């Protein structure tokens, strides 16, 4: 039997759902891990002020 492994790809909504779960569980270590992953995956971009 041939099986193919697929890498799971999480989207922003998935990370936010996991963060919400970690908050509800009170797991601060997991919260920090998710926030670090979010910051790495979705870096902040400075906003330009209109002139």
Rosetta blueprint (number, residue, H / E / L):
1 X L
2 X L
3 X L
4 X L
5 X L
6 X L
7 X L
8 X L
9 X L
10 X L
11 X L
12 X H
13 X H
14 X H
15 X H
16 X H
17 X H
18 X H
19 X H
20 X H
21 X H
22 X H
23 X H
24 X H
25 X H
26 X L
27 X L
28 X H
29 X H
30 X H
31 X H
32 X H
33 X H
34 X H
35 X H
36 X H
37 X H
38 X H
39 X H
40 X H
41 X H
42 X L
43 X L
44 X L
45 X L
46 X L
47 X L
48 X L
49 X L
50 X L
51 X L
